[in-house]
Amino acid sequence: MTIYFNNIKKDGFSAELEAFWRDNLGRLKGRARNLSNGCHEKADDLVSDAIVKVLMHIKIGPKSDCNIEALAFLALRHATFDRSRQEHRRRNVQWHSRKYSHKFCG
């Protein structure tokens, strides 16, 4: 089922959108599991981040008509990249803090 933006109200709630999430949530979760190397907790976080990204995009309003399904999977991919960058930054901060902590201790 392909849904386009012209069928959705700007507040993000419509019968079409609700049916889309109901029909595609399993596929999104499966893809998220693949992207998170099988970790169910990370997959659930990625799916919720993707849903928020899609709803924010709907609320702002698209510049042109686009496919919601494609947007949902693209948002999932972007959520994966965002999460990966956050984890990488966190590891770097922890590594640097251990590396230089002896210089700042009394």
N, C-alpha and C positions, 0 to 999 in steps of 0.2 A: 504494500500500500504506500503510494507516494503522496506526500502532503506538501503543498507549497504554501509560502507565506501569505498569499492573498486569502487563504481560508482561515487564518488564525487572527483572533483579536489581539490587540497590543498588550493586554494584561497577561497574556501567555496561557489563558485557560480557555479551552474549547473542547468540544466532544471529539473532534478530529485529533487534536494533540494528545488527549487522554488515551484514545485508542492506539495512537502511535506508540506511546510509552508502554502500554500494556502488551502490544504485539512484539516490540523490539527490545524490551529490557533484557530478555534472556540472551539475545544475540550480542548486545552491548556487554553484558557481564562475561560472556564467553570470550569475546575479543579482549576485554580487560584482563582476564585471567592469563591469556596468551602473552599480553604485553607486560604483565607483572610476574612472569615466570611461575605461574601456578599459585601465587599467594592470594588467597581469598580475601583477606583483609585489605590488602593494597588494591585489589580489583574493585572491591566495593567503594573504596575511597575515590578511585579513578572514575567510576561510573557516576558517583554523586557530583564530583567536580565537573564532569562533562555535562550533566543535566543542568547545573547552575550556569555554565557557559552558554548553553543553548537558550535557556530562559532569559538570560541577560541580553542575548542577541535579539531575541524576539521582542523584548521590551523596548530596546533602543530602536528597532526597526531596520529592516534590511534596505540596502541601496537598490537591490533588484530582487526579483523572485528567485528563490533557490529551494532545493530539495532538503527537507528537514532530516531525512535519513542520512544523507551525505554529510550534512552539518553535524549531526550527532556523532558520527564516527570520526569526523575530523576533530571535533571538540575532545573526544576521547583520546585521540592521538596527541593533541596539544596538551591535555592534562597529564599525559604520560611524560612528555618532554619537560613540563613545568616541575613535576614531582622529581624527575631525575636530576634536574639542575639544583633543586633545593637540597636533595640528599648529597650531591657532590659538594655544594658549598658548605654544608654542615660537616662533612668529613674533612674538608680542607681547614676549616676553623678549628676543629678538634686536633688535627695534626699539628697545626701551627702553634696552638696553645700548649701542647705537650712539648714541642720542640724548643720553645722559648721560655717556658715557665720557670726554669732554673735561673734565668738572668734577672727575673723580677722578684724573686723570693729573697727575703731578708738575710 
